[in-house]
Amino acid sequence: MKKFFIISAALSSLLFAKSVDFNTALKEALKSNFELKAKKLNIDKAKAMLQEAKGYDWGKLIFSEEISRTNNAMYVFGMKLESREATFRDFGFADFLANMPGLMAGTTSGDKVLSIQPKDLDHPGSRSNFKTKFVYEVPIFTGFKLKYAKEMAKLQVLANKFKYSEDKNKLGIEVLKAYNGAVAAKYFIDALKKAKETTEAFVKTVKAFYKNGMATDIDLLEVKKRDQEVNAMLIEAENKYQLALSYLRFLTDDNEITDVKDFKTLIPQNASLDMLKKVALENRGDLKWMQKNVETMKTKVKFEKSAKYPMVGAHLEYGWNDNGLNNISSDKDYYLIAAGLKWNIFDKSVNAKVQKSKIEAMQTGYYYKYMQKGIALEVEQKYLDYKTKKAIVKEKLTNKELAEQILKKYTYMYKQGMISMPILLMKEAEARKARAELIKAKFDEAIAAAELKKALGDLVKESK
């Protein structure tokens, strides 16, 4: 039964284990990372702003239904006029005609008649009104405001696309660091396991020597102490490996990742430094983003200048009025066609806005030039760093091989009684350190190569 549980546990770990290489991890991160998804929505926001700017060309059609009830004399009279129901009685003619006979007989003066307050006009009964209408408003000429608004919106769509490509590069370098960090931790575990095998062999050898009187109890204590130190290092390395995997799972949103494969070193272009700088200035998404911002700010100057031109618009209205909801009738309808012109003949604030936009455009242009210089400097720094890290790997590899050879020789010398245990343990520590330094050098080389690729703007290629 115990064997059954052990076998079941082993099979379960195999079924749910997932080992990934860097390309798989990157693909999953680009597809599933929530932060990247949020940043991609900036493109959709820019597209929505473009559609909004285009939408003004078509104007807007509005339907409205207004229902009201009042006994206000002015409103009631207006409602009746709008529904074409007004009569002479509504003007107060009933009171006028009631006094006409006396006026004609000379018993009432004309001034008295004119001072009569007609009851039908001043105190009408309450009335309900249902007003149905369609209104279409369209700009005819906006002083080129709409033209430049659309141009700015188009530029921002492109700008956000370039910004998104740079965001993908940033995520790519983060995934690579996490992935190679996990690989490095894994190699540290392997190196410490090898060191553990060495220290365990030392313990076994010293115990045998101690029984034969060829080693002291101090030798045995020292070698046991070193074995425990290596064991503690192994536990710490395993913890770091799990932490690295945890961060990789976070970036990729893949909770099934349990292992990684070998180091991923992205090989930069084999070109001169000057050529690499040129490539970076052509490829960098953040630089293209800034370039589009410069173009946007220049267009904004033209947009602000548009306020100096007249604006012309049209207003078309068609509707019905009646005291009932069923008011759509040919004898109750009306139309209204109007055109309007607005021209700011004198407005000093416009000049101030134009001047402000010019300053902002100039400011953005300086930032763009500063970014160009910064990118060139970044490429040079990353290029030199990569060359250095690559050379260090060769040196650390040789150093590791020499340290292991020396350890073998010193182990033989100890067994022959030629050296003491502290000297042997010192050589073991040097060999362990050499292995660790080689792993770190390989990690540093991979990161330096990726940083150079990122500086060139092609760490993550655009999807075709």
Backbone torsions as a table, in degrees:
resi	resn	phi	psi	omega
1	MET	NA	-40.7	179.6
2	LYS	-62.7	-41.3	178.6
3	LYS	-63.5	-37.4	179.7
4	PHE	-60.8	-45.4	179.7
5	PHE	-65.0	-38.1	179.4
6	ILE	-64.9	-44.6	179.6
7	ILE	-64.5	-42.1	179.5
8	SER	-62.1	-42.3	179.4
9	ALA	-64.4	-40.5	179.8
10	ALA	-65.3	-42.3	178.5
11	LEU	-64.7	-39.5	179.5
12	SER	-62.9	-41.9	179.9
13	SER	-65.5	-33.7	178.8
14	LEU	-72.5	-39.0	-178.2
15	LEU	-66.1	-38.5	-175.5
16	PHE	-97.1	-0.8	178.3
17	ALA	-76.6	145.1	178.7
18	LYS	-142.2	114.6	177.8
19	SER	-102.5	129.9	-176.5
20	VAL	-122.7	151.8	169.3
21	ASP	-97.5	177.6	-175.1
22	PHE	-64.5	-42.7	-177.5
23	ASN	-59.6	-40.0	178.1
24	THR	-66.7	-44.0	179.3
25	ALA	-61.7	-42.4	179.9
26	LEU	-64.9	-43.3	179.7
27	LYS	-60.1	-43.0	179.6
28	GLU	-66.9	-38.8	179.8
29	ALA	-65.5	-44.0	-179.8
30	LEU	-64.5	-27.7	-178.7
31	LYS	-86.8	-35.8	-167.3
32	SER	-115.2	-14.5	-175.1
33	ASN	-63.4	123.0	-174.5
34	PHE	-68.8	-35.6	179.1
35	GLU	-63.8	-41.8	178.9
36	LEU	-66.0	-38.7	177.4
37	LYS	-61.3	-41.3	179.2
38	ALA	-63.8	-40.6	179.9
39	LYS	-68.2	-33.2	179.5
40	LYS	-65.1	-28.2	179.8
41	LEU	-64.9	-17.5	175.2
42	ASN	-62.0	-31.0	176.7
43	ILE	-66.0	-45.4	179.6
44	ASP	-64.2	-36.5	177.3
45	LYS	-63.5	-42.5	178.9
46	ALA	-64.8	-38.2	177.9
47	LYS	-65.8	-38.3	178.3
48	ALA	-64.2	-38.4	177.2
49	MET	-65.5	-35.8	176.8
50	LEU	-65.5	-43.9	178.4
51	GLN	-63.6	-35.4	177.0
52	GLU	-63.7	-43.7	179.3
53	ALA	-64.6	-40.0	178.5
54	LYS	-68.1	-32.2	-177.0
55	GLY	-63.1	-28.0	179.9
56	TYR	-65.9	-24.7	178.8
57	ASP	-60.8	-33.2	-176.1
58	TRP	-87.6	-5.7	-177.5
59	GLY	71.8	-160.4	178.9
60	LYS	-144.9	139.7	178.1
61	LEU	-108.2	124.5	-174.7
62	ILE	-120.0	131.7	171.4
63	PHE	-107.3	136.1	178.3
64	SER	-142.2	147.8	175.7
65	GLU	-129.6	116.8	-178.5
66	GLU	-112.5	125.1	179.5
67	ILE	-118.6	126.5	-177.8
68	SER	-144.8	158.8	175.1
69	ARG	-143.9	132.7	-175.8
70	THR	-158.5	161.7	170.2
71	ASN	-118.8	12.9	175.7
72	ASN	-64.0	125.3	-172.4
73	ALA	-57.7	-44.2	-177.7
74	MET	-66.4	-43.4	-178.9
75	TYR	-66.7	-43.7	-179.3
76	VAL	-61.1	-45.1	179.9
77	PHE	-62.8	-41.8	179.3
78	GLY	-64.5	-39.2	178.5
79	MET	-61.2	-42.1	179.9
80	LYS	-66.8	-37.8	176.5
81	LEU	-64.4	-43.2	-178.0
82	GLU	-63.4	-34.4	179.8
83	SER	-93.0	7.9	178.0
84	ARG	58.1	43.4	179.1
85	GLU	-116.6	0.8	-176.6
86	ALA	-65.2	138.0	177.5
87	THR	-124.6	172.6	177.1
88	PHE	-64.1	-28.2	177.0
89	ARG	-61.0	-39.5	-179.6
90	ASP	-63.9	-23.7	176.8
91	PHE	-80.9	-8.1	-178.5
92	GLY	93.8	19.4	-177.8
93	PHE	-67.6	-21.5	-179.8
94	ALA	-63.1	-44.2	178.1
95	ASP	-67.7	-34.9	179.2
96	PHE	-65.5	-46.5	-178.5
97	LEU	-68.1	-29.2	179.6
98	ALA	-64.6	-25.7	-179.6
99	ASN	-101.5	-1.4	-178.7
100	MET	-63.9	-40.4	-179.2
101	PRO	-60.9	-42.2	179.7
102	GLY	-65.3	-34.8	179.7
103	LEU	-67.5	-40.8	-177.5
104	MET	-69.8	-30.5	180.0
105	ALA	-84.0	-5.4	178.1
106	GLY	84.5	12.2	-179.3
107	THR	-89.5	-16.7	-178.6
108	THR	-127.5	133.2	-178.7
109	SER	-79.3	159.3	178.9
110	GLY	-64.2	-33.8	-179.0
111	ASP	-65.2	-35.8	179.7
112	LYS	-66.4	-39.1	178.1
113	VAL	-63.8	-43.0	-177.8
114	LEU	-67.4	-21.8	-179.5
115	SER	-89.1	0.5	179.1
116	ILE	-68.2	135.8	174.9
117	GLN	-96.0	105.1	-175.0
118	PRO	-65.6	126.9	-177.8
119	LYS	-65.8	-42.0	-177.2
120	ASP	-64.8	-29.7	-179.8
121	LEU	-86.0	-43.8	-175.4
122	ASP	-83.7	-26.7	-177.0
123	HIS	-130.6	63.3	-179.9
124	PRO	-73.2	160.7	174.4
125	GLY	-72.4	161.3	178.2
126	SER	-61.2	146.1	-177.4
127	ARG	-138.6	140.8	172.3
128	SER	-95.9	148.1	-179.9
129	ASN	-139.2	134.2	176.8
130	PHE	-118.6	115.0	-176.8
131	LYS	-114.9	114.6	179.6
132	THR	-111.7	131.4	-179.7
133	LYS	-154.3	154.2	170.9
134	PHE	-115.1	130.2	179.9
135	VAL	-123.3	130.5	176.5
136	TYR	-120.9	119.2	178.9
137	GLU	-118.0	131.6	-176.6
138	VAL	-141.9	135.8	174.9
139	PRO	-78.0	132.5	177.9
140	ILE	-94.3	-44.0	177.0
141	PHE	-146.3	125.7	-176.2
142	THR	-114.5	21.3	-178.8
143	GLY	67.0	29.4	179.4
144	PHE	72.5	7.9	179.7
145	LYS	-60.2	-46.2	-178.9
146	LEU	-64.5	-37.9	179.4
147	LYS	-59.8	-49.1	-177.1
148	TYR	-74.8	-28.5	176.2
149	ALA	-64.5	-39.8	178.3
150	LYS	-68.8	-38.8	178.3
151	GLU	-62.7	-43.5	178.9
152	MET	-64.0	-40.1	179.8
153	ALA	-65.1	-39.7	177.9
154	LYS	-63.9	-42.5	179.1
155	LEU	-63.0	-36.5	-179.5
156	GLN	-73.6	-27.8	173.4
157	VAL	-63.2	-47.2	178.2
158	LEU	-64.6	-41.7	-179.2
159	ALA	-59.4	-43.3	-178.6
160	ASN	-71.8	-28.2	174.2
161	LYS	-66.3	-43.3	177.8
162	PHE	-66.1	-38.1	178.3
163	LYS	-63.7	-38.4	179.5
164	TYR	-66.0	-38.1	177.8
165	SER	-62.8	-36.4	177.2
166	GLU	-70.7	-35.6	176.0
167	ASP	-62.9	-36.8	177.2
168	LYS	-66.0	-39.1	176.7
169	ASN	-62.5	-41.4	179.5
170	LYS	-64.1	-41.7	177.2
171	LEU	-66.0	-38.0	179.7
172	GLY	-59.6	-44.9	-179.6
173	ILE	-67.7	-34.1	179.0
174	GLU	-67.9	-41.2	177.6
175	VAL	-64.3	-41.6	-179.4
176	LEU	-64.1	-41.0	177.7
177	LYS	-62.9	-42.9	179.8
178	ALA	-66.3	-43.6	-179.1
179	TYR	-64.6	-51.8	-179.6
180	ASN	-67.0	-28.5	174.8
181	GLY	-63.7	-40.2	177.4
182	ALA	-67.6	-40.0	178.0
183	VAL	-62.1	-44.5	179.9
184	ALA	-61.1	-43.5	178.6
185	ALA	-62.2	-37.6	178.6
186	LYS	-64.5	-42.3	178.5
187	TYR	-68.2	-34.3	175.6
188	PHE	-62.0	-39.4	177.7
189	ILE	-61.8	-46.1	179.5
190	ASP	-62.0	-41.7	-179.7
191	ALA	-65.0	-39.1	179.8
192	LEU	-72.7	-30.8	174.9
193	LYS	-65.0	-39.2	176.9
194	LYS	-65.5	-41.0	177.1
195	ALA	-63.9	-37.1	178.2
196	LYS	-64.3	-40.5	176.6
197	GLU	-60.9	-39.2	-180.0
198	THR	-66.0	-48.4	-178.3
199	THR	-67.1	-35.4	176.5
200	GLU	-64.7	-37.6	176.9
201	ALA	-66.3	-37.6	177.1
202	PHE	-61.3	-45.5	-179.2
203	VAL	-59.4	-45.4	-180.0
204	LYS	-61.9	-43.1	-179.1
205	THR	-65.8	-46.0	-177.6
206	VAL	-64.5	-38.2	177.5
207	LYS	-60.2	-42.5	179.4
208	ALA	-65.9	-42.6	179.1
209	PHE	-64.5	-37.5	-178.0
210	TYR	-64.2	-39.7	178.7
211	LYS	-63.4	-33.3	-178.3
212	ASN	-91.7	5.2	178.9
213	GLY	75.5	16.2	-178.9
214	MET	-95.6	-6.8	179.0
215	ALA	-137.8	152.8	-179.2
216	THR	-93.2	166.5	176.5
217	ASP	-66.2	-26.5	176.3
218	ILE	-65.7	-41.5	177.1
219	ASP	-58.2	-43.4	-178.8
220	LEU	-66.2	-41.9	178.1
221	LEU	-64.5	-41.8	-179.6
222	GLU	-64.2	-43.9	-178.0
223	VAL	-70.9	-34.5	174.6
224	LYS	-65.8	-39.8	178.4
225	LYS	-61.4	-44.0	179.5
226	ARG	-65.1	-38.6	179.3
227	ASP	-61.8	-39.9	178.4
228	GLN	-69.4	-35.8	177.5
229	GLU	-62.8	-44.5	178.9
230	VAL	-65.0	-38.0	178.7
231	ASN	-62.7	-40.9	177.9
232	ALA	-65.0	-40.5	176.9
233	MET	-62.1	-37.6	179.7
234	LEU	-65.0	-42.4	178.0
235	ILE	-62.2	-43.1	179.5
236	GLU	-64.8	-39.9	179.5
237	ALA	-65.0	-39.5	178.2
238	GLU	-64.7	-37.7	176.9
239	ASN	-65.4	-42.2	178.5
240	LYS	-63.9	-35.2	178.0
241	TYR	-64.1	-43.9	179.3
242	GLN	-66.1	-36.6	177.0
243	LEU	-65.7	-40.2	178.5
244	ALA	-64.5	-41.8	177.1
245	LEU	-64.5	-37.6	179.3
246	SER	-61.6	-43.3	179.3
247	TYR	-67.3	-37.2	177.5
248	LEU	-64.7	-40.4	177.0
249	ARG	-63.7	-37.2	178.1
250	PHE	-63.0	-44.7	-178.1
251	LEU	-68.0	-36.5	-176.0
252	THR	-91.9	-11.9	-174.1
253	ASP	56.8	36.4	178.6
254	ASP	-123.5	102.3	-176.3
255	ASN	-81.1	0.1	-178.6
256	GLU	-92.3	-7.4	-178.7
257	ILE	-68.3	124.1	179.7
258	THR	-126.5	-4.8	-177.1
259	ASP	-159.2	157.6	176.4
260	VAL	-127.1	162.1	-179.2
261	LYS	-96.2	-138.5	-171.8
262	ASP	-86.4	170.6	176.7
263	PHE	-53.9	143.0	173.9
264	LYS	-109.8	114.1	176.8
265	THR	-115.3	113.4	178.9
266	LEU	-81.5	120.8	-176.8
267	ILE	-82.4	115.2	177.6
268	PRO	-67.5	166.7	179.5
269	GLN	-62.7	139.6	177.9
270	ASN	-85.7	85.3	-176.6
271	ALA	-146.4	167.0	178.7
272	SER	-69.2	163.0	-179.8
273	LEU	-61.0	-41.9	179.3
274	ASP	-62.3	-39.6	178.9
275	MET	-67.3	-38.9	178.9
276	LEU	-64.6	-37.8	176.7
277	LYS	-63.0	-40.9	179.2
278	LYS	-64.4	-42.2	178.4
279	VAL	-61.1	-42.7	-179.0
280	ALA	-62.6	-42.8	-179.2
281	LEU	-66.7	-23.1	178.3
282	GLU	-88.4	-27.7	-171.6
283	ASN	-99.8	-31.0	-167.9
284	ARG	-59.3	122.0	179.8
285	GLY	-66.6	-36.8	-179.5
286	ASP	-69.0	-30.3	176.9
287	LEU	-71.3	-40.3	177.0
288	LYS	-65.0	-36.8	176.5
289	TRP	-60.6	-45.3	179.0
290	MET	-65.7	-36.6	178.8
291	GLN	-61.3	-42.6	178.8
292	LYS	-68.0	-31.3	175.2
293	ASN	-66.8	-36.9	176.2
294	VAL	-62.3	-46.1	179.3
295	GLU	-63.9	-37.3	178.8
296	THR	-63.3	-44.1	-178.7
297	MET	-67.2	-34.4	175.8
298	LYS	-65.9	-38.5	177.9
299	THR	-68.9	-31.8	179.1
300	LYS	-63.7	-32.2	176.0
301	VAL	-60.7	-45.5	178.9
302	LYS	-65.0	-36.7	179.3
303	PHE	-61.7	-44.1	180.0
304	GLU	-67.6	-34.3	178.5
305	LYS	-65.9	-23.4	-178.0
306	SER	-61.3	-21.9	179.9
307	ALA	-65.2	-15.2	179.5
308	LYS	-79.9	-14.9	-179.3
309	TYR	-92.9	157.4	177.3
310	PRO	-69.7	154.8	175.8
311	MET	-117.6	132.3	-176.7
312	VAL	-124.3	134.0	178.7
313	GLY	-141.4	161.8	179.7
314	ALA	-121.5	147.3	179.6
315	HIS	-131.0	117.5	179.6
316	LEU	-118.1	130.8	-176.5
317	GLU	-137.8	136.5	176.3
318	TYR	-140.9	132.2	-176.9
319	GLY	-163.9	-174.4	-178.1
320	TRP	-139.1	151.4	176.9
321	ASN	-135.8	137.8	175.7
322	ASP	-165.6	169.2	178.2
323	ASN	-90.6	11.9	176.1
324	GLY	-131.2	158.4	-178.6
325	LEU	-65.3	-33.2	178.5
326	ASN	-82.9	72.6	-171.5
327	ASN	-104.3	1.9	-177.5
328	ILE	-82.0	96.6	-177.0
329	SER	-143.1	147.2	-175.8
330	SER	-64.5	-26.8	179.3
331	ASP	-90.7	3.2	179.1
332	LYS	-114.9	1.5	-173.2
333	ASP	-88.4	166.5	176.4
334	TYR	-153.8	163.4	174.1
335	TYR	-137.3	158.4	178.2
336	LEU	-144.2	124.3	176.3
337	ILE	-120.7	124.2	-178.5
338	ALA	-141.3	149.3	173.7
339	ALA	-129.8	142.6	-177.8
340	GLY	-132.0	149.8	177.3
341	LEU	-129.3	134.3	177.7
342	LYS	-131.2	126.2	-176.3
343	TRP	-139.1	117.1	176.7
344	ASN	-78.3	97.1	-178.2
345	ILE	-67.8	-40.5	-179.2
346	PHE	-138.9	117.3	178.2
347	ASP	-157.1	98.0	-176.8
348	LYS	-66.9	-20.3	179.7
349	SER	-65.5	-28.3	178.8
350	VAL	-63.5	-45.3	178.5
351	ASN	-61.5	-36.2	179.2
352	ALA	-67.0	-40.6	178.5
353	LYS	-65.6	-40.3	178.4
354	VAL	-62.8	-44.2	179.8
355	GLN	-63.3	-40.4	178.4
356	LYS	-62.3	-42.1	179.6
357	SER	-65.7	-37.2	177.6
358	LYS	-63.1	-42.4	179.4
359	ILE	-64.0	-43.3	179.6
360	GLU	-64.0	-38.2	178.0
361	ALA	-65.7	-42.3	178.2
362	MET	-64.6	-40.9	179.5
363	GLN	-62.6	-45.4	178.9
364	THR	-63.8	-36.0	177.1
365	GLY	-63.0	-39.3	177.7
366	TYR	-66.4	-40.2	177.3
367	TYR	-62.0	-37.3	179.4
368	TYR	-64.1	-44.6	178.4
369	LYS	-66.4	-38.2	178.2
370	TYR	-63.9	-39.5	179.0
371	MET	-65.6	-38.4	177.7
372	GLN	-58.7	-47.2	179.0
373	LYS	-64.8	-39.7	179.6
374	GLY	-63.8	-38.6	179.3
375	ILE	-67.2	-42.2	177.8
376	ALA	-60.2	-42.4	178.1
377	LEU	-65.6	-42.0	180.0
378	GLU	-60.9	-43.6	179.2
379	VAL	-61.1	-44.0	-179.6
380	GLU	-62.5	-44.0	180.0
381	GLN	-63.7	-45.8	-179.2
382	LYS	-67.8	-34.4	179.1
383	TYR	-64.8	-48.2	-179.7
384	LEU	-66.0	-38.3	179.6
385	ASP	-64.7	-41.2	179.5
386	TYR	-64.7	-44.3	179.4
387	LYS	-59.8	-41.6	179.8
388	THR	-65.7	-47.3	-178.0
389	LYS	-64.2	-35.7	178.7
390	LYS	-65.3	-41.3	179.1
391	ALA	-68.0	-36.2	-178.9
392	ILE	-64.4	-36.1	179.8
393	VAL	-57.8	-43.3	179.6
394	LYS	-61.7	-42.9	-179.5
395	GLU	-66.7	-41.3	-179.0
396	LYS	-68.6	-32.1	177.2
397	LEU	-65.6	-45.9	177.6
398	THR	-62.7	-42.1	-180.0
399	ASN	-62.3	-39.3	179.8
400	LYS	-66.4	-43.7	-179.8
401	GLU	-64.5	-40.8	178.6
402	LEU	-65.7	-42.2	-179.3
403	ALA	-62.8	-38.4	179.4
404	GLU	-69.5	-38.2	177.1
405	GLN	-64.1	-42.1	179.3
406	ILE	-63.3	-41.6	179.6
407	LEU	-60.9	-41.0	178.6
408	LYS	-61.7	-44.0	-178.3
409	LYS	-66.8	-41.5	-179.8
410	TYR	-69.5	-31.0	175.1
411	THR	-63.7	-42.9	177.7
412	TYR	-63.7	-42.1	-179.0
413	MET	-64.2	-36.6	178.6
414	TYR	-65.4	-43.5	179.9
415	LYS	-61.8	-26.4	178.6
416	GLN	-88.7	0.7	178.8
417	GLY	76.3	20.3	-176.3
418	MET	-88.4	-24.0	-179.7
419	ILE	-134.6	165.4	179.1
420	SER	-90.4	165.0	179.1
421	MET	-60.9	-43.5	179.2
422	PRO	-55.5	-36.9	178.9
423	ILE	-67.2	-43.1	179.2
424	LEU	-62.5	-43.2	179.1
425	LEU	-65.0	-32.9	177.0
426	MET	-64.6	-40.1	179.3
427	LYS	-70.5	-32.5	175.8
428	GLU	-64.8	-42.2	179.0
429	ALA	-64.2	-38.6	178.6
430	GLU	-65.2	-40.3	178.9
431	ALA	-66.3	-42.3	178.2
432	ARG	-63.0	-41.6	178.4
433	LYS	-64.0	-39.6	-179.9
434	ALA	-64.2	-39.9	177.7
435	ARG	-63.7	-44.0	-179.7
436	ALA	-64.3	-40.1	-179.8
437	GLU	-66.6	-34.8	177.0
438	LEU	-66.4	-43.4	178.7
439	ILE	-61.2	-46.0	179.1
440	LYS	-63.4	-37.9	179.7
441	ALA	-64.8	-39.9	177.6
442	LYS	-66.1	-39.9	176.9
443	PHE	-62.5	-47.1	-179.7
444	ASP	-62.2	-38.2	178.8
445	GLU	-64.6	-43.6	180.0
446	ALA	-62.9	-41.9	179.9
447	ILE	-68.6	-41.4	179.5
448	ALA	-62.0	-40.7	178.3
449	ALA	-64.2	-42.1	179.3
450	ALA	-67.0	-39.8	178.0
451	GLU	-62.2	-37.7	177.4
452	LEU	-67.6	-41.7	177.5
453	LYS	-62.0	-40.9	178.6
454	LYS	-64.9	-41.3	178.4
455	ALA	-61.9	-30.0	178.6
456	LEU	-80.6	-14.1	177.9
457	GLY	86.4	14.9	-177.9
458	ASP	-131.3	31.6	175.8
459	LEU	-64.8	-44.3	176.6
460	VAL	-118.3	115.5	-179.3
461	LYS	-73.9	146.8	177.3
462	GLU	-65.1	137.9	178.5
463	SER	-67.9	134.7	-178.4
464	LYS	-83.5	NA	NA
